C-alpha cells in the first residue's frame, strides 16, 4: 500500500491517503492555518512563538498564546486520527516549545509540484516540452492558494506568489495552444483564468478568438458582455478597440441572414421613447462620427458635454453611493435633453452627451439645467457634479467630397 499523503492547497485544502479523502474544514480558520503552515514548513521544527505570529496572536510567546497552540495541536491530532493509523506514526511531532509535521511521512504537496513544473518549463529548450510542462502545472491549479485564509499575511503572500506563477504560465501557454490550433483547450484555459483574473483583457481576447475559431459566436458575445460589465464596474473603463472589434465580429456572425426590404424598416424602427437616445459607448461613438460628418457639410455647431461624479473635494464615492448617484443622474439627463441628443455612460462615474445644433451658450445652459435639477431632486446626495463642455470638431472630408462633387 502506498503510504504517501497527497495534499492539495490550491482551490481547497484536502489530504488524501489510501481510499480516504479528508477535507480540512475552513470553519476553524486557525486550525486550518496551523496545519497548512506546518505542512509547508515540514522540513524543520517550528517554534511555538513563530506559529503564534502566523496565527495572528496579539501577544505571541505568552502563556495564553502557548495554551492556545497546545489546544489547536490537540484538535489537529483528533482531526487526523485516521492518518496516524494509516501511517503507523503521529503526523505532528510535539517537542518542548517546538512542533513539526512528521518529515518521515511521505508527502506530496500540490503547490510544490506546481512551482517545480513552472520553473522547469521556463528552462525548457523546446516549445513542445515547455507546453507539456506548463499544461501539467496548470492542471494542478484548481484555484488560488487557501482562498478562505486570505486574511492571514502568510497565506496572502503565498497566494500572491503562486498566482503570479499561474498567470505567467497561462500567458505563455495560450499562444502555443493557438499556434497548433488547439482552440478548445485555448477557450477552456482562458475561461478558467478569467474566473481568477476577471479584468484581464488579454485573457478575454484569447477566449473570444478561440470561441470564434470554434464557430461559437454567441458564447463569444456573452463572454465579452460579461467582461465588459466587470471591467466597467471594477475599474471604470471600457474595453479596448481590438477587443470590441472581436465582439462586433461575434455579433455579426450570430445572424448571417440577409435583410429583406420588408424587415429592414422593422429592424431599424426605434420603439416610442421620449427624451435623448441612451446607448452604449460604441454606438455613441458611431453617432458622433456621423454627426461630425454632417456638421462638416452644414456648418451646424455640435458640442459634447462630459459629466463626472465624485464626492466632496474630488474624492471617489463608495460603490453603492456611486451606482445610486449615476442611476439618478441618468434619469435627469434623459428628461433634460431633446430627442435628437444622445448620451452614453463612458466610465463608472461619467456620462458623455452629444448636443447637435447646440451652440456653446446653449450647451452651457443645458449643463446648468442638469446641475440644478440634480441638486433640487437629490439635495442630500453625497455626489458632486463636474462638467466640461467642448465642441465636436467637424469632419469635412474635403478630399473625398471634392471627388464626389460634379
C-alpha distance (Angstrom), angle and dihedral (degrees) to the residues before:
residue distance angle dihedral
X1 . . .
X2 3.79 . .
X3 3.82 107.8 .
X4 3.82 93.9 -168.7
X5 3.80 114.6 126.2
X6 3.82 114.5 -140.6
X7 3.79 112.7 -150.6
X8 3.80 123.5 -167.0
X9 3.81 120.2 -166.3
X10 3.81 100.2 157.1
X11 3.78 109.2 97.5
X12 3.81 93.6 -12.4
X13 3.80 140.0 13.9
X14 3.80 111.4 -111.8
X15 3.81 136.2 154.1
X16 3.82 120.1 -155.7
X17 3.79 127.8 -169.5
X18 3.79 126.9 162.3
X19 3.81 106.8 -34.8
X20 3.81 92.5 -25.2
X21 3.78 125.4 103.0
X22 3.81 115.6 -172.8
X23 3.82 118.6 -172.7
X24 3.79 112.5 -154.7
X25 3.78 104.6 -129.5
X26 3.80 114.7 -122.8
X27 3.78 90.6 -156.0
X28 3.82 87.6 88.8
X29 3.79 98.0 52.6
X30 3.81 96.0 -176.9
X31 3.79 94.1 48.4
X32 3.79 90.4 49.7
X33 3.81 91.8 46.9
X34 3.80 93.8 47.2
X35 3.81 93.4 51.8
X36 3.81 91.8 46.8
X37 3.80 92.8 49.8
X38 3.81 94.0 47.2
X39 3.81 91.6 49.2
X40 3.81 92.4 48.7
X41 3.83 90.6 47.3
X42 3.81 94.8 39.1
X43 3.81 94.4 128.7
X44 3.81 93.1 70.5
X45 3.82 140.0 34.7
X46 3.81 112.6 -97.6
X47 3.83 117.4 -141.5
X48 3.80 115.6 -127.3
X49 3.79 90.4 -122.8
X50 3.82 92.2 55.4
X51 3.79 90.5 48.6
X52 3.80 89.8 49.8
X53 3.79 90.3 54.7
X54 3.81 92.0 50.1
X55 3.80 89.8 50.0
X56 3.79 90.6 52.7
X57 3.80 98.3 -114.2
X58 3.80 109.5 173.1
X59 3.82 93.5 -139.3
X60 3.82 108.9 27.5
X61 3.77 115.3 -166.2
X62 3.80 96.0 30.5
X63 3.80 122.6 120.9
X64 3.80 89.7 -107.6
X65 3.82 93.4 55.2
X66 3.82 91.6 44.9
X67 3.81 90.2 52.3
X68 3.81 89.2 50.3
X69 3.82 90.8 51.9
X70 3.80 92.2 50.4
X71 3.81 91.2 49.0
X72 3.82 90.3 51.3
X73 3.81 91.0 49.0
X74 3.78 90.1 52.7
X75 3.82 91.0 50.9
X76 3.82 90.7 46.9
X77 3.81 92.4 54.0
X78 3.79 90.6 49.0
X79 3.83 89.6 49.8
X80 3.82 91.5 51.2
X81 3.80 99.4 41.5
X82 3.81 91.8 121.2
X83 3.80 90.3 53.2
X84 3.80 92.6 55.4
X85 3.79 90.8 51.5
X86 3.81 90.2 49.5
X87 3.81 95.3 49.5
X88 3.78 98.6 35.6
X89 3.82 91.4 -130.4
X90 3.80 136.1 69.7
X91 3.82 115.0 -87.2
X92 3.82 93.1 -145.0
X93 3.82 121.7 49.7
X94 3.78 117.7 -154.8
X95 3.79 121.8 -159.1
X96 3.79 132.8 165.7
X97 3.83 104.3 -55.1
X98 3.84 90.2 -22.6
X99 3.77 134.8 87.6
X100 3.80 132.3 -175.9
X101 3.77 141.0 -178.5
X102 3.80 104.5 -110.6
X103 3.84 105.2 -95.7
X104 3.82 91.4 -162.1
X105 3.83 91.6 68.4
X106 3.84 109.0 90.7
X107 3.79 108.4 -119.7
X108 3.81 138.6 174.0
X109 3.79 118.6 -160.3
X110 3.80 119.0 -159.5
X111 3.82 95.4 -144.8
X112 3.80 90.9 55.2
X113 3.79 92.6 48.2
X114 3.80 90.3 46.4
X115 3.82 93.8 51.1
X116 3.81 92.2 45.0
X117 3.81 92.5 52.1
X118 3.81 91.7 47.9
X119 3.79 91.8 50.2
X120 3.80 92.2 47.6
X121 3.81 90.6 48.1
X122 3.80 91.5 55.2
X123 3.80 89.0 55.1
X124 3.82 94.9 45.6
X125 3.80 116.4 126.5
X126 3.82 97.9 -146.1
X127 3.80 135.2 41.5
X128 3.79 90.7 -125.6
X129 3.81 93.6 57.2
X130 3.80 92.0 42.6
X131 3.79 92.3 51.3
X132 3.80 92.2 50.6
X133 3.81 92.8 49.1
X134 3.79 94.2 46.3
X135 3.80 91.1 46.7
X136 3.80 91.2 52.9
X137 3.80 90.4 48.0
X138 3.79 93.6 49.2
X139 3.79 90.0 50.7
X140 3.81 87.6 65.5
X141 3.80 94.8 52.2
X142 3.79 102.8 91.3
X143 3.80 92.2 158.1
X144 3.77 141.2 -40.0
X145 3.81 121.9 -44.8
X146 3.84 112.7 -76.9
X147 3.82 93.6 -27.2
X148 3.82 93.5 -169.1
X149 3.83 92.0 58.3
X150 3.80 100.3 55.0
X151 3.81 91.5 120.5
X152 3.80 87.5 70.1
X153 3.82 111.7 90.2
X154 3.81 91.7 -143.4
X155 3.82 94.2 48.9
X156 3.81 92.0 44.6
X157 3.81 91.3 52.2
X158 3.80 92.1 50.1
X159 3.79 91.2 46.3
X160 3.80 92.8 51.7
X161 3.81 93.2 49.8
X162 3.81 93.2 47.8
X163 3.80 92.1 45.2
X164 3.81 90.4 54.0
X165 3.81 89.5 53.0
X166 3.80 90.1 48.4
X167 3.79 93.5 49.2
X168 3.81 91.8 48.8
X169 3.80 91.0 48.5
X170 3.82 92.1 50.2
X171 3.80 93.6 49.5
X172 3.82 90.1 48.3
X173 3.81 93.2 47.7
X174 3.81 101.7 46.2
X175 3.84 96.7 65.3
X176 3.81 90.8 47.4
X177 3.81 91.8 51.2
X178 3.80 90.2 48.8
X179 3.80 91.2 48.5
X180 3.81 90.7 60.8
X181 3.84 92.3 39.9
X182 3.82 95.4 -112.4
X183 3.80 90.3 151.4
X184 3.80 96.8 157.0
X185 3.80 91.0 56.2
X186 3.82 89.7 43.6
X187 3.80 91.1 54.6
X188 3.80 93.1 46.3
X189 3.80 95.0 47.4
X190 3.81 95.3 45.5
X191 3.82 90.9 48.3
X192 3.81 91.7 50.5
X193 3.80 91.3 47.8
X194 3.82 91.8 47.5
X195 3.79 89.5 56.6
X196 3.81 86.6 63.0
X197 3.84 96.9 34.0
X198 3.83 102.7 33.5
X199 3.83 94.5 169.2
X200 3.82 97.8 48.6
X201 3.80 106.2 117.8
X202 3.81 94.4 -169.0
X203 3.80 90.5 60.0
X204 3.80 91.3 47.9
X205 3.80 90.8 50.4
X206 3.82 91.5 53.3
X207 3.80 90.5 48.0
X208 3.80 93.3 51.1
X209 3.80 93.3 46.1
X210 3.80 91.5 49.5
X211 3.81 93.7 47.8
X212 3.80 91.1 48.9
X213 3.80 90.1 50.3
X214 3.81 88.2 51.4
X215 3.83 89.7 51.9
X216 3.82 92.5 -115.1
X217 3.83 100.8 128.9
X218 3.79 95.6 154.5
X219 3.82 91.1 58.0
X220 3.82 89.4 46.3
X221 3.81 91.5 53.3
X222 3.81 91.5 47.7
X223 3.81 91.2 48.9
X224 3.80 90.9 51.9
X225 3.81 93.4 47.6
X226 3.81 91.0 51.3
X227 3.81 91.0 48.0
X228 3.81 91.1 47.2
X229 3.81 91.2 54.6
X230 3.80 92.4 47.3
X231 3.80 93.3 48.4
X232 3.79 94.1 47.5
X233 3.80 93.9 45.0
X234 3.82 97.2 47.0
X235 3.81 105.7 29.4
X236 3.80 100.7 19.2
X237 3.82 94.3 -131.1
X238 3.79 136.4 110.5
X239 3.83 126.9 -116.9
X240 3.78 117.1 -94.3
X241 3.80 124.3 -93.3
X242 3.85 95.0 -104.9
X243 3.79 90.9 54.2
X244 3.80 92.0 48.1
X245 3.82 88.4 50.4
X246 3.82 88.8 58.3
X247 3.80 89.4 49.2
X248 3.79 91.7 52.0
X249 3.79 89.3 50.4
X250 3.79 90.3 51.2
X251 3.78 91.7 49.7
X252 3.79 91.2 47.3
X253 3.79 92.0 51.1
X254 3.80 92.8 51.4
X255 3.79 94.8 73.8
X256 3.82 112.5 25.6
X257 3.82 93.4 169.0
X258 3.78 114.7 120.8
X259 3.79 120.3 -119.5
X260 3.79 119.1 -111.7
X261 3.80 124.7 -149.4
X262 3.80 87.9 -110.2
X263 3.82 96.7 57.8
X264 3.82 97.9 31.4
X265 3.80 94.1 86.3
X266 3.80 90.7 41.9
X267 3.80 89.8 56.7
X268 3.81 93.2 47.3
X269 3.80 99.4 40.4
X270 3.82 111.9 110.4
X271 3.81 116.5 -140.0
X272 3.84 114.0 -115.2
X273 3.79 106.5 -80.6
X274 3.83 129.0 156.4
X275 3.79 123.8 -140.1
X276 3.79 130.7 21.8
X277 3.79 125.9 -15.8
X278 3.82 110.1 -98.0
X279 3.82 111.8 -155.4
X280 3.79 141.8 151.7
X281 3.78 120.0 -89.5
X282 3.81 95.8 -100.1
X283 3.81 91.4 55.4
X284 3.81 90.2 43.5
X285 3.78 91.0 54.9
X286 3.80 91.6 50.5
X287 3.81 89.2 50.7
X288 3.82 88.9 51.0
X289 3.81 90.5 52.3
X290 3.80 91.3 51.8
X291 3.82 93.5 44.2
X292 3.81 92.2 48.9
X293 3.81 90.0 52.2
X294 3.79 92.1 50.8
X295 3.80 90.3 46.6
X296 3.79 89.0 52.6
X297 3.81 89.3 58.2
X298 3.80 99.7 38.9
X299 3.79 101.9 31.6
X300 3.81 90.6 -133.9
X301 3.82 114.5 153.7
X302 3.82 118.9 -108.7
X303 3.80 125.1 -174.1
X304 3.78 137.0 -171.5
X305 3.79 123.2 -143.3
X306 3.81 119.0 -160.2
X307 3.82 115.6 -162.6
X308 3.82 120.0 -168.2
X309 3.80 130.6 -175.2
X310 3.81 125.8 -146.8
X311 3.77 137.4 150.1
X312 3.77 121.0 -103.0
X313 3.82 115.9 -56.0
X314 3.81 89.6 21.8
X315 3.81 95.4 -73.7
X316 3.82 119.0 145.3
X317 3.79 119.6 -99.7
X318 3.77 124.4 -124.0
X319 3.80 114.2 -92.2
X320 3.82 93.4 -107.3
X321 3.82 93.9 48.2
X322 3.81 92.3 44.5
X323 3.81 94.5 50.8
X324 3.79 91.5 47.9
X325 3.81 93.3 47.1
X326 3.82 91.8 48.1
X327 3.82 91.4 51.1
X328 3.80 90.3 49.6
X329 3.79 92.4 47.0
X330 3.81 91.6 49.3
X331 3.78 91.5 57.4
X332 3.81 91.8 50.1
X333 3.81 92.9 47.6
X334 3.80 92.8 52.3
X335 3.80 91.2 49.9
X336 3.83 94.5 47.1
X337 3.81 98.6 48.6
X338 3.80 132.7 75.2
X339 3.78 125.6 -112.6
X340 3.81 90.2 -106.2
X341 3.80 92.4 58.7
X342 3.82 125.0 88.7
X343 3.79 132.3 -150.5
X344 3.82 134.6 -172.1
X345 3.77 136.9 177.3
X346 3.79 103.9 -115.5
X347 3.83 98.5 -179.2
X348 3.78 140.5 -6.8
X349 3.82 91.6 -77.8
X350 3.82 104.7 25.0
X351 3.80 141.9 76.4
X352 3.81 123.6 -167.2
X353 3.81 119.7 -154.3
X354 3.81 128.5 -160.0
X355 3.83 113.1 -149.3
X356 3.84 110.6 -172.3
X357 3.82 118.3 -163.8
X358 3.80 90.4 10.6
X359 3.80 121.2 130.2
X360 3.79 122.3 -142.7
X361 3.81 89.3 -99.2
X362 3.80 92.9 51.4
X363 3.82 91.8 45.3
X364 3.80 91.4 52.9
X365 3.80 89.1 48.0
X366 3.84 89.5 54.1
X367 3.79 89.9 49.6
X368 3.81 91.4 52.5
X369 3.81 91.0 47.5
X370 3.82 91.6 53.5
X371 3.80 92.0 46.4
X372 3.83 93.0 49.6
X373 3.81 92.1 47.3
X374 3.80 92.0 50.0
X375 3.80 93.1 48.8
X376 3.81 92.5 45.6
X377 3.81 96.0 48.4
X378 3.81 97.1 39.8
X379 3.82 106.7 29.6
X380 3.82 94.1 157.7
X381 3.79 97.0 47.0
X382 3.83 114.2 125.6
X383 3.82 88.5 -143.3
X384 3.80 122.1 108.8
X385 3.82 120.7 -158.2
X386 3.80 121.1 -135.6
X387 3.80 120.7 -174.4
X388 3.77 141.0 -171.4
X389 3.83 126.0 -171.7
X390 3.79 121.4 -162.0
X391 3.82 135.8 160.0
X392 3.79 120.4 -104.2
X393 3.83 105.5 -124.2
X394 3.82 110.0 -120.7
X395 3.79 117.9 -117.6
X396 3.78 104.6 -139.0
X397 3.81 97.6 171.9
X398 3.80 88.3 -153.9
X399 3.82 98.1 179.5
X400 3.78 94.6 47.4
X401 3.79 93.1 45.0
X402 3.81 92.6 50.8
X403 3.80 90.1 55.5
X404 3.79 91.6 51.7
X405 3.82 97.6 46.6
X406 3.86 113.7 96.8
